[in-house]
Amino acid sequence: MIQNEIANAIFSSGKYIKQCFLTELGRYYAGSSDSSPDFTQYMQMLEQLHTLYHSLGSGLESPDRLIQEAADSVPFPAGKGAVESFGRKYISALNCILVNTIRFRRCYCCIQRNDIIPGIGSHMITNLGQIITSLNDGYIPVIDTSNANNIFTEISRNHGKNAWELYFRQPLSAGLQDVPAGEVKRLDGIPGFMPSYNMDCLMNPELISFWREAVRKYMPFSPELEAKIQDALSSLPFNGDTRILGILCRGTDYTGTRPYNHPSQPPVEIILSEAEEAMYRYQCDYCYLATEDQQILKRFQDRFQNKLLTTQEIYYPSDLNNALNQSGINSHIDIHQKNMEYLTALALLSKCQLLIGGRTSGIVVSILLSDGFEHTHIWDNGRYGIDDTFTLASHIL
């Protein structure tokens, strides 16, 4: 077989082995298997795949260490803790082979979301889902904002580059310049599997852990954004001895236009009261506020004064009648600068010890960027136009 055929065989066989292995594990955990799984057989299949993988050449990342760690931890006799540890190591080694085989195959998928309404937090969430979809299908994901109609289109034109790369590195380093002309897979819209601001996702530790790893591996910050975040952290009292409560408080278009099916936001006074109580209960020295709303900023300044930390410079009037991004364009606001400072704010929220806020894409991103919080309080007040307080009250009961 030529090398591309070998790579295709590795990818399809690897996915099949992985599915069989996970099915076996599932039966073991459910107690439906009559005997302990034969993990030595699975190690043999992995090692055969490993040998085939090495035949592709020496330029690929070596999974040797991961393979050895899995081999050293084969549980015999089987016990739940040992099986769990082996399972993680086995899947890690297999994933390494699969991802690097995808690199070798050089089949590309351009991820292009055509929607001018969503902000950068929403794009992060949907792009994460599309990245996983692309990898599952055996393609190298490339986020393409140059050839899509969304908030990045004008930024791409103004900066003469794929605007996504102003904020993040590409998932597997390949950019549009690496994508050959001709037939390329394209993904648009909302993927079926992605992080979500519903409580089923936010309260599921395994799911949050999965998406945290995806962010860390496939959505690292650009050098420019990383430098801005580090500058902000060094200018504020973010250190091991200072306790900071992070607050995300959306207003403007969210509360003004009540976008259908979007999470209903709590009243500002409720958030202020919860913030005050959390500051006292958890002995916080400061609170860090991320908001786009001028009036919300003022109310927090009045309440917390010198204990309030902020880094944002661009704010909007509270009574917006358009979506935030469209209002920014109408007001000739530098959307690139706004994106940079918003992402910086979300990154700083992720460094706080505690986090409170309503359900939004920004809350999801802050949670995924974090290593976890001592305490979170996320308001779940239904969805505008469906099951929020005012919509429920509109029904005859």
Secondary structure by P-SEA (a helix, b strand, c coil): ccaaaaaaaaaaaaaaaaaaaaaaaaaaaacccccccaaaaaaaaaaaaaaaaaacccccccaaaaaaaaaaaccccccaaaaaaaaaaaaaaaaaaaaaaaaaacbbbbbbbccccccaaaaaaaaaaaaaaaaaaccccccccccccccaaaaaaaacccccccccccccccccccccccbbbbbbccccccccccccccccaaaaaaaaaaaaccccccaaaaaaaaaaaaaccccccbbbbbbbbbcccccccccccccccccaaaaaaaaaaaaaaacccbbbbbcccaaaaaaaaaaccccccccccccccccccccaaaaaaaaccaaaaaaaaaaaaaaaaaaccbbbbcccaaaaaaaaacccccbbbbbbccccccccaaaaaaccc
